[in-house]
Amino acid sequence: MVRINPFRGLRPVPEKVERVASPPYDVLSSAEARARARGNPDSFLHVVKPEIDLPEEIDLYDDAVYAKGRENLERLVREGILIRDPEPCYYFYRQTMGAHTQTGLVAGASIEDYENDVIKKHEKTRADKEADRIRHVDTLNANTGPVFLTYRSRPEALALAEEVTAHPALYDFTADDGVRHTFWKTDDPELVARIGAVFKDISCLYVADGHHRSASGTRVGQLRRAADPGHTGDEEYNFFLAVIFPHDQLRIMDYNRVVGDLNGLSAAEFLARTGESFRVEASPGNAPVKPGGPHEFGAYLDGNWYRLRALPKTYAGADPVGALDVSILQDNLLAPVLGIGDPRTDKRIDFVGGIRGTDELRQRVDAGGGVAFSLFPTSVEELMAIADAGRIMPPKSTWFEPKLRSGIVVHPLD
């Protein structure tokens, strides 16, 4: 049984939403965020990446960074750019990217559900990144970026979304990347109760994207629960900000790999070693290779594209983790041939979201050498099957698009 909670959102006044809404904190470098926010004091990047308002050489984990984030959030409230809804609300958030549309419920997700695996995970978190988000949430006293959750689609939940989104939207704008963002709210007590009741009948939620945000939101709630002698379980710190989408509306893109060298091998030696586990074919006309199905890969090195097809011996169909393409590539090529033992920590490997296309892979290899791999996207069904089995996916297995914007609504913890 899933517990969700309406909340009094802190959100932009409509005429400012396009200036406020920003990409999430973890898709831009500090330099990219600084450039994007230049000339726009309303950008929520000043809240989620507050180092952009401090000297460039500052340590990202310096106390001053978190203090600046709180100062910037308080300024947006003080200047009337962000306002607080007077009553607890549920919100609906629709994103349209080309022909793809997804509509999610914005709600408080329960930290107890997270603790009890009613909210299921498929990735490990890194301690340093988790600690960073804990300090950010605790210092700002708010969840400033939403966790991306999903559930197995249900018609009654879809009907409620259609009921709310049939009304005029609070916000409707297209960002500079071409993604349209449309946002509604409901504070009608009867409708709020019906939404909560529908989700009580859902057995579990899955973290699609935002494992560090969900872990840190839970940890802050645990700390406040332990420090509150009057704790009831209904306080806002018992919930973290989430957007919850039906699984059949989600779009996972490929998450590709670039390795900076060939581990001492020549191109011919590398291809020969690769041929022990994959059928290797030169791409006709040297066309970029975008895999057409599972267990197929593109490889670019030394100015040439190749199509790799995994041999049956490289995976076991009964193992949901081992049969993932990211596992096949890691276990049969990246580790044994290129010496990438731990892709989480090895500095020789980089990961490139499929939104950047195969040209990005070619350009990186042409500029720095090594080899790039294009992969077929992991499916939502694979993600859920692995989470249901209590297993962990390899790092960088999924890249979701479109990304949820930060600053469209904030969840204060009081």
Buried (B, 14 or more C-beta within 10 A) or exposed (E): EBBBBBBBBBBBEBEBBBBBBBBBBBEBEBEBBBEBBEEBBBBBBBBBBBBBBBEEEBEEEEEBBBBBBBBBBBBBBEEEBBBEBEEBBBBBBBBBBEEEBBBBBBBBBBBBBBEEEBBBBBBEBBEEBBBBBBBBBBBBBBBBBBBBBBBBEBEEBBEBBEBBBEEEBBBBBEBEEEBBBBBBBBBBEEBBEBBBEBBEEBEBBBBBBBBBBBBBBBBBBBEBBEEEEEEEEEBBBBBBBBBBBBBEBBBBBBBBBBBBEBBEBEEEEBBEBBEBBBEBEEBEEEEBBBBEEBBBBBBBBBEEBBBBBBBEEBBEEEEBBBBBBBBBBBBBBBBBBBBBEEBEEBEBBBBBBBBBBBEBBBBBBEEEEBBBBBBBBBBBEBBBBBBEEEEBBBBBBBBBBBBBBBBBBBBBBE
